[in-house]
Amino acid sequence: MSKALVSILTPFKNTSDFLAECLDSIIQQTHKDWELLIIDDHSSDHSYTIVNDYAQKDTRIKLFKNSGIGIINALRLAFEKSSGNYITRMDSDDIMHPNKIEYMLKDLQKFGPKHIALGQVKYFSETGIGDGYAKYEAWLNKLTSEGKNYSEIYKECVIPSPCWMLHRDDLIASDAFQPNRYPEDYDLTFRFYKNNIKCIPGNQLLHYWRDYSSRASRTDSNYAENHFLDIKLHYFLDLNYEPSRQLVVWGAGRKGKTIAKLLQTKGVDFIWICDNPKKIGKHIYDVELFNFEHLETLQNPQSIITVANSIEQSNIKSYFESIHMKVMKDYFFFC
């Protein structure tokens, strides 16, 4: 086995319109020592035929059918079939920059194990990119350029699912693709964080991320917002929550209410605060809402912030700084 062999894990389902561009971009990589483990997740169009035609011409393309159902099972199978010392993932509807594998491999070889190589991403669409995706792209790329991805991990997935590479042993240590927990890319990101896999800063545009109306992240219920809140709270309680400190939830909008309900379900006690005069003093789920300044009467609290407005977030951050509290230790933005 080549020491520089890169295994590319790619599930696909009904992406016949985009597979040729995807596969061509992999074949055209400047680093040639790769294998593509590409898994058909029960496609009903002619996607399998397209991939099979490519596999007949290039032995580095290894095509299998998913023995289970869903992307996690497909990724698990792809990883089981892989043999490279370096592992990356690719989405079947996206496009690689020609130097993508080369750049990430060089970073990993330079920094060594316990690191993850990343790159800048760019959304593209025939119908144009919405403001939300544009903001996410800019936010994600800024974090990646500084290698500070984990600093805002509770806001949103901070590692793009199709644009990372790491050592095989580190992926195994992270127990990748073993839990059936969606969104699988966000879950894996938290596992990297938990295992102290350090992010290598990346400034090169390496991945073109396609958006379209039938994309799985738009249509699959596994990627609904409630799953994101579930996963955030799951890992917060596992990794950052200190039970000896009073937990505070700031915000009583839809997300705040969801977090409050989840905490009650898990039997975790919390104080609820907000800055909405119409809600202060009221009871929701039998919990009284206090003015945010009530925070200063508590001894060494930890706070979950569920306020989404960017201006309000800035004000909240300034407030915490004024009372000498630190982000990702004393307070955590969940949106």
C-alpha positions in Angstrom: 0.0 0.0 0.0 1.3 3.4 -0.9 2.1 5.7 2.0 0.5 8.5 0.1 -2.6 6.7 -1.0 -5.7 8.9 -0.4 -9.1 7.2 0.0 -12.1 9.2 -1.1 -15.4 8.2 0.4 -18.4 9.1 -1.7 -22.0 8.1 -1.2 -24.5 8.8 -4.1 -28.2 8.6 -4.7 -30.0 9.9 -7.8 -27.3 12.4 -8.7 -27.0 11.4 -12.4 -27.2 15.0 -13.6 -23.9 15.9 -11.7 -21.9 12.7 -11.4 -19.8 13.2 -14.6 -18.6 16.6 -13.4 -17.8 15.2 -10.0 -15.9 12.2 -11.3 -14.0 14.2 -13.9 -12.9 16.6 -11.2 -11.5 13.6 -9.2 -9.8 12.0 -12.2 -8.1 15.4 -13.0 -6.5 15.7 -9.6 -2.8 16.7 -9.7 -2.2 14.0 -7.0 -2.8 10.7 -8.8 -2.4 8.2 -5.9 -6.0 8.0 -4.8 -8.8 5.5 -4.7 -12.5 6.4 -4.8 -14.8 4.2 -2.7 -18.2 5.2 -4.2 -21.4 3.7 -2.8 -24.7 3.6 -4.5 -27.4 4.3 -1.9 -30.3 2.6 -3.8 -30.5 5.1 -6.7 -33.6 4.9 -8.9 -32.1 6.8 -11.8 -29.2 5.8 -14.0 -26.5 7.0 -11.6 -25.1 3.5 -11.1 -24.6 3.0 -14.8 -22.7 6.3 -15.1 -20.4 5.4 -12.2 -20.0 1.9 -13.5 -18.9 3.2 -16.9 -16.2 5.3 -15.2 -15.1 2.4 -13.0 -14.6 0.2 -16.1 -12.1 2.7 -17.4 -10.3 3.6 -14.2 -9.5 0.9 -11.6 -9.0 3.5 -8.9 -12.8 3.9 -8.9 -14.3 1.1 -6.8 -18.1 0.9 -7.0 -20.3 -0.8 -4.4 -24.0 -0.9 -3.5 -25.1 0.1 0.0 -26.0 -3.0 2.0 -27.9 -0.8 4.4 -29.9 2.3 3.9 -28.8 5.9 4.2 -25.7 8.0 4.0 -24.2 6.8 7.3 -24.3 3.2 6.2 -22.9 4.1 2.9 -20.0 6.0 4.5 -19.4 3.1 6.8 -19.2 0.7 3.9 -16.9 3.0 2.0 -14.5 3.3 4.9 -14.5 -0.5 5.4 -13.5 -0.9 1.8 -10.8 1.8 1.9 -7.1 1.1 2.3 -5.4 4.6 2.2 -3.4 6.1 5.0 -5.3 9.4 4.4 -9.0 9.7 4.3 -11.2 12.4 2.7 -14.9 12.7 1.7 -16.5 13.9 -1.4 -20.2 14.6 -2.3 -21.3 13.2 -5.6 -22.9 16.4 -6.8 -19.9 18.7 -6.1 -16.6 19.6 -7.9 -13.1 19.4 -6.6 -10.5 22.0 -7.4 -7.7 20.2 -9.4 -5.2 20.7 -6.6 -7.6 19.8 -3.7 -6.0 16.4 -2.7 -2.5 17.7 -3.3 -2.9 20.7 -1.0 -4.6 18.9 1.8 -2.2 16.0 1.7 0.8 18.4 1.9 -0.7 20.0 5.0 -1.3 16.7 6.7 2.2 15.5 5.9 3.6 18.7 7.3 1.6 18.8 10.5 1.3 15.1 11.2 -1.3 13.1 13.1 -3.9 14.6 15.3 -4.5 17.3 12.6 -7.2 17.8 10.0 -6.6 19.5 6.7 -9.2 21.9 5.5 -9.8 24.2 2.5 -12.0 27.1 1.5 -15.3 26.3 -0.1 -17.5 28.1 -2.6 -21.2 27.5 -3.2 -22.5 27.6 -6.8 -26.0 27.1 -8.3 -27.7 27.6 -11.6 -30.3 29.7 -9.9 -28.0 31.8 -7.7 -26.9 31.5 -4.1 -29.2 32.8 -1.4 -28.1 35.2 1.3 -28.1 32.5 4.0 -25.7 30.2 2.1 -23.5 33.2 1.2 -23.2 34.2 4.8 -22.5 30.6 5.9 -19.8 30.3 3.2 -18.1 33.6 4.4 -18.3 32.6 8.1 -17.0 29.1 7.4 -14.1 30.3 5.3 -13.1 32.9 7.8 -12.9 30.2 10.6 -11.0 27.9 8.2 -8.5 30.6 7.2 -7.5 31.0 10.9 -7.9 27.4 11.9 -10.3 28.4 14.6 -13.2 26.3 13.5 -14.0 24.8 16.9 -14.4 28.3 18.4 -17.9 28.6 17.1 -18.8 24.9 16.9 -22.2 25.2 18.7 -23.4 27.7 16.1 -23.3 25.5 13.0 -21.2 22.8 11.5 -17.8 24.3 11.3 -16.1 21.7 9.0 -17.6 21.3 5.5 -18.5 17.6 5.0 -16.8 17.3 1.6 -13.7 19.3 2.3 -11.5 17.7 4.9 -8.7 15.1 5.1 -7.1 13.4 8.0 -5.0 10.4 8.9 -6.7 7.0 8.9 -5.8 6.3 12.5 -7.4 9.6 13.6 -10.6 8.8 11.9 -10.7 5.4 13.6 -9.9 7.1 17.0 -12.9 9.4 16.4 -15.1 6.4 15.9 -16.3 7.8 12.6 -19.6 6.7 11.1 -20.4 4.4 14.0 -23.4 6.2 15.5 -26.6 6.6 13.5 -26.8 10.2 14.5 -27.7 12.9 12.0 -26.6 15.3 10.7 -23.6 12.9 10.3 -21.2 15.7 9.2 -22.0 17.8 12.3 -21.7 14.7 14.5 -18.3 13.9 13.0 -17.1 17.4 13.5 -18.0 17.2 17.2 -16.0 13.9 17.4 -13.0 15.6 15.9 -13.4 18.3 18.5 -13.8 15.7 21.3 -10.6 13.9 20.2 -8.6 17.1 20.0 -8.0 16.9 16.2 -6.4 20.3 15.5 -7.6 22.3 12.5 -4.9 23.3 10.0 -5.6 26.8 8.7 -6.4 26.8 5.0 -6.6 29.7 2.6 -6.9 27.8 -0.7 -10.2 27.5 -2.5 -10.4 23.7 -2.8 -14.1 22.7 -3.1 -17.1 23.9 -5.2 -20.3 23.1 -3.3 -23.4 22.7 -5.4 -26.8 23.9 -4.2 -30.1 22.9 -5.8 -33.6 22.4 -4.6 -33.5 18.6 -4.3 -30.2 18.4 -2.4 -30.4 16.1 0.6 -29.6 18.8 3.1 -32.7 20.6 1.9 -35.2 17.7 1.6 -34.1 15.0 4.1 -35.8 15.2 7.5 -32.5 14.0 9.1 -31.2 17.5 8.4 -34.0 19.4 10.0 -33.2 22.1 12.5 -34.4 20.1 15.5 -31.6 17.6 14.8 -29.1 20.4 14.9 -30.3 21.5 18.3 -30.4 17.9 19.6 -26.8 17.3 18.5 -25.5 20.6 19.9 -27.0 19.9 23.3 -25.9 16.3 23.3 -22.2 17.3 22.9 -22.4 20.4 25.1 -23.5 18.3 28.0 -20.8 15.7 27.2 -17.9 18.1 26.5 -18.3 21.6 28.0 -21.1 21.5 30.6 -19.9 21.7 34.2 -22.6 20.3 36.4 -21.2 22.1 39.5 -22.1 25.5 37.8 -25.6 26.9 37.3 -26.8 26.5 33.7 -28.6 29.5 32.1 -30.5 29.6 28.9 -30.6 33.1 27.3 -33.5 33.6 24.9 -37.1 32.5 24.8 -37.8 32.3 21.1 -38.4 29.1 19.2 -34.8 27.8 19.7 -34.7 28.8 23.3 -38.0 27.0 23.9 -36.7 23.9 22.2 -33.5 23.9 24.2 -35.5 24.4 27.4 -37.7 21.5 26.6 -34.8 19.3 25.8 -33.1 20.2 29.1 -36.2 19.3 31.0 -36.4 16.0 29.2 -32.8 15.2 30.2 -33.5 16.3 33.8 -31.0 19.2 33.7 -31.9 22.2 35.9 -31.5 25.7 34.4 -32.3 29.3 34.9 -34.1 31.1 32.0 -33.4 34.7 31.1 -34.2 37.1 28.3 -34.3 40.8 27.5 -37.9 40.8 26.1 -40.1 42.9 28.5 -43.2 41.0 27.3 -41.8 37.7 28.5 -39.9 38.7 31.7 -41.8 37.4 34.7 -43.9 35.0 32.7 -43.7 31.2 33.0 -43.0 28.9 30.1 -43.0 25.1 30.7 -43.4 26.1 34.4 -40.1 28.0 34.4 -40.0 31.7 35.2 -38.2 34.0 32.9 -35.9 36.5 34.5 -34.3 39.7 33.1 -30.9 39.0 31.7 -29.3 41.0 34.4 -30.3 38.3 36.8 -27.2 36.5 35.5 -25.0 38.7 37.7 -26.7 37.4 40.9 -25.7 33.8 40.1 -22.4 32.3 41.3 -20.2 31.2 38.4 -22.9 30.3 35.8 -22.6 28.8 32.3 -24.9 30.2 29.6 -26.4 28.8 26.4 -27.3 31.7 24.1 -30.2 31.0 21.7 -30.6 34.5 20.3 -30.0 34.5 16.6 -30.0 38.2 15.7 -26.4 39.2 14.8 -26.7 42.6 16.4 -28.1 41.2 19.6 -25.4 38.6 19.6 -22.8 41.3 19.4 -24.4 43.1 22.3 -24.6 39.9 24.3 -20.9 39.2 23.6 -20.0 42.7 24.8 -22.1 42.2 27.9 -20.3 39.0 28.8 -17.0 40.6 28.2 -17.9 43.4 30.6 -18.5 40.9 33.4 -15.3 39.0 32.5 -16.8 35.9 31.1 -15.2 34.0 28.2 -16.8 32.4 25.1 -16.6 28.6 24.9 -16.0 28.4 28.6 -18.6 30.6 30.3 -21.1 31.2 27.5 -21.9 29.3 24.2 -23.7 30.6 21.2 -26.2 28.0 19.9 -27.2 29.9 16.8 
